[in-house]
Amino acid sequence: MVLTAVRNPHPPAGATTLIVSLGILSEPVELVSMAAAIVLITAMGWGLNILLGTRPGEGEE
């Protein structure tokens, strides 16, 4: 809802919502592993941006 409100869609976020809501991941360990993967990828993205000296959205008008 937040991404829609700021008019910045993120298709993978929608896919994650569907995976959970459709019950594809039904065991608690599956949900925890997906959450951990999301946190890991986010941290890696931030680290890469810092390493390269870039900021997300830079140069967009």
Phi and psi in degrees as GROMACS dihedral restraints (atoms count N, CA, C in turn):
[ dihedral_restraints ]
;  ai    aj    ak    al  type     phi  dphi    fc
    3     4     5     6     1   -64.9    20    10
    4     5     6     7     1   -45.7    20    10
    6     7     8     9     1   -63.8    20    10
    7     8     9    10     1   -35.3    20    10
    9    10    11    12     1   -67.7    20    10
   10    11    12    13     1   -40.8    20    10
   12    13    14    15     1   -63.4    20    10
   13    14    15    16     1   -35.8    20    10
   15    16    17    18     1   -93.6    20    10
   16    17    18    19     1    10.0    20    10
   18    19    20    21     1    54.1    20    10
   19    20    21    22     1    47.4    20    10
   21    22    23    24     1  -136.6    20    10
   22    23    24    25     1    76.7    20    10
   24    25    26    27     1   -64.4    20    10
   25    26    27    28     1   149.7    20    10
   27    28    29    30     1  -136.2    20    10
   28    29    30    31     1    92.2    20    10
   30    31    32    33     1   -51.4    20    10
   31    32    33    34     1   -41.3    20    10
   33    34    35    36     1   -61.3    20    10
   34    35    36    37     1   -31.9    20    10
   36    37    38    39     1   -64.8    20    10
   37    38    39    40     1   -38.4    20    10
   39    40    41    42     1   -65.6    20    10
   40    41    42    43     1   -38.3    20    10
   42    43    44    45     1   -66.0    20    10
   43    44    45    46     1   -40.6    20    10
   45    46    47    48     1   -61.8    20    10
   46    47    48    49     1   -42.2    20    10
   48    49    50    51     1   -60.6    20    10
   49    50    51    52     1   -43.0    20    10
   51    52    53    54     1   -65.6    20    10
   52    53    54    55     1   -40.8    20    10
   54    55    56    57     1   -58.6    20    10
   55    56    57    58     1   -44.6    20    10
   57    58    59    60     1   -72.2    20    10
   58    59    60    61     1   -46.7    20    10
   60    61    62    63     1   -68.3    20    10
   61    62    63    64     1   -29.6    20    10
   63    64    65    66     1   -81.7    20    10
   64    65    66    67     1    -5.9    20    10
   66    67    68    69     1    81.2    20    10
   67    68    69    70     1    17.4    20    10
   69    70    71    72     1   -63.9    20    10
   70    71    72    73     1   -38.5    20    10
   72    73    74    75     1  -100.8    20    10
   73    74    75    76     1   109.1    20    10
   75    76    77    78     1  -111.7    20    10
   76    77    78    79     1   -21.5    20    10
   78    79    80    81     1   -89.5    20    10
   79    80    81    82     1   142.9    20    10
   81    82    83    84     1   -56.2    20    10
   82    83    84    85     1   -36.4    20    10
   84    85    86    87     1   -65.9    20    10
   85    86    87    88     1   -33.4    20    10
   87    88    89    90     1   -66.8    20    10
   88    89    90    91     1   -42.7    20    10
   90    91    92    93     1   -65.5    20    10
   91    92    93    94     1   -40.9    20    10
   93    94    95    96     1   -65.6    20    10
   94    95    96    97     1   -41.5    20    10
   96    97    98    99     1   -66.1    20    10
   97    98    99   100     1   -36.8    20    10
   99   100   101   102     1   -66.1    20    10
  100   101   102   103     1   -43.5    20    10
  102   103   104   105     1   -61.7    20    10
  103   104   105   106     1   -41.7    20    10
  105   106   107   108     1   -64.4    20    10
  106   107   108   109     1   -38.8    20    10
  108   109   110   111     1   -65.0    20    10
  109   110   111   112     1   -39.5    20    10
  111   112   113   114     1   -63.5    20    10
  112   113   114   115     1   -45.2    20    10
  114   115   116   117     1   -62.5    20    10
  115   116   117   118     1   -43.2    20    10
  117   118   119   120     1   -62.5    20    10
  118   119   120   121     1   -46.8    20    10
  120   121   122   123     1   -64.0    20    10
  121   122   123   124     1   -39.7    20    10
  123   124   125   126     1   -63.5    20    10
  124   125   126   127     1   -46.0    20    10
  126   127   128   129     1   -62.7    20    10
  127   128   129   130     1   -40.0    20    10
  129   130   131   132     1   -65.3    20    10
  130   131   132   133     1   -40.0    20    10
  132   133   134   135     1   -62.8    20    10
  133   134   135   136     1   -46.0    20    10
  135   136   137   138     1   -60.4    20    10
  136   137   138   139     1   -45.6    20    10
  138   139   140   141     1   -60.5    20    10
  139   140   141   142     1   -42.4    20    10
  141   142   143   144     1   -64.9    20    10
  142   143   144   145     1   -42.2    20    10
  144   145   146   147     1   -61.2    20    10
  145   146   147   148     1   -41.8    20    10
  147   148   149   150     1   -66.1    20    10
  148   149   150   151     1   -44.4    20    10
  150   151   152   153     1   -60.7    20    10
  151   152   153   154     1   -40.3    20    10
  153   154   155   156     1   -86.9    20    10
  154   155   156   157     1    -7.3    20    10
  156   157   158   159     1    71.0    20    10
  157   158   159   160     1    28.6    20    10
  159   160   161   162     1  -110.7    20    10
  160   161   162   163     1   162.3    20    10
  162   163   164   165     1  -126.2    20    10
  163   164   165   166     1   138.8    20    10
  165   166   167   168     1   -58.5    20    10
  166   167   168   169     1   137.0    20    10
  168   169   170   171     1    82.6    20    10
  169   170   171   172     1     2.0    20    10
  171   172   173   174     1   -64.7    20    10
  172   173   174   175     1   131.3    20    10
  174   175   176   177     1    86.9    20    10
  175   176   177   178     1    -3.4    20    10
  177   178   179   180     1   -85.9    20    10
  178   179   180   181     1   137.2    20    10
